[in-house]
Amino acid sequence: MICEFCGGKTESRKVKKHHWLHDRLYLIENVEAEVCCDCGERYFYVKVLDTIDAMLQTQHNVERYFQVEVVRV
């Protein structure tokens, strides 16, 4: 795949993804993505995103919780 931002080549990697669903923020680990080798832009397949949504709407294991600061500029 070719990056639409810089024209670099992408490769398949496992990444962390922040994911919003119903006004809640989740951090999902080990998500399959295409990542640009030049600029780092990440591309997610629709099927992967749909799978994440379905998982989060059912009973799922939570590995840990963390706090996050929200700052307005």
C-alpha positions in Angstrom: 0.0 0.0 0.0 1.2 3.6 -0.7 0.7 6.3 2.0 -1.7 9.0 0.8 0.2 11.7 2.8 3.8 11.2 1.8 3.8 8.5 -0.9 5.9 6.1 1.2 5.4 2.4 1.3 3.4 0.8 4.2 4.0 -2.4 6.0 1.8 -4.5 8.2 2.4 -4.0 12.0 0.6 -4.5 15.3 0.0 -1.2 17.0 -1.8 0.4 19.9 -5.0 2.3 18.9 -7.0 4.8 20.9 -10.7 4.2 20.1 -13.7 6.2 21.0 -17.1 4.4 21.3 -20.2 5.9 22.9 -18.3 8.7 24.5 -15.8 6.3 26.1 -12.1 6.1 25.3 -10.4 2.7 25.0 -6.8 1.8 24.3 -6.6 -1.3 22.2 -3.3 -3.2 22.0 -2.2 -5.5 19.2 -4.3 -4.0 16.5 -3.3 -4.9 12.9 -2.6 -1.8 10.8 -0.7 -0.7 7.7 2.0 1.8 8.9 3.9 4.1 6.6 7.7 3.4 6.8 8.5 7.1 6.1 6.0 9.2 8.0 4.4 6.8 10.4 0.8 7.4 9.2 -1.4 4.4 10.2 -4.2 2.8 8.2 -6.8 0.5 9.7 -8.9 -2.0 7.8 -12.7 -1.5 8.2 -13.1 -5.1 9.2 -10.6 -4.6 12.1 -12.4 -1.5 13.3 -15.8 -3.3 13.1 -14.4 -6.2 15.1 -13.1 -3.7 17.8 -16.6 -2.1 18.0 -18.3 -5.4 18.3 -15.9 -6.6 21.0 -16.3 -3.4 23.0 -20.1 -3.7 22.9 -20.1 -7.1 24.5 -18.4 -8.5 27.6 -14.6 -8.1 27.2 -11.6 -8.6 29.4 -10.0 -5.4 30.7 -6.3 -5.7 31.2 -5.8 -2.5 33.2 -7.2 1.0 33.8 -5.4 4.3 33.5 -6.2 7.9 34.1 -5.9 10.5 31.3 -5.8 14.3 31.6 -8.2 16.4 29.5 -6.8 19.8 28.7 -8.6 22.6 26.9 -6.6 25.2 25.0 
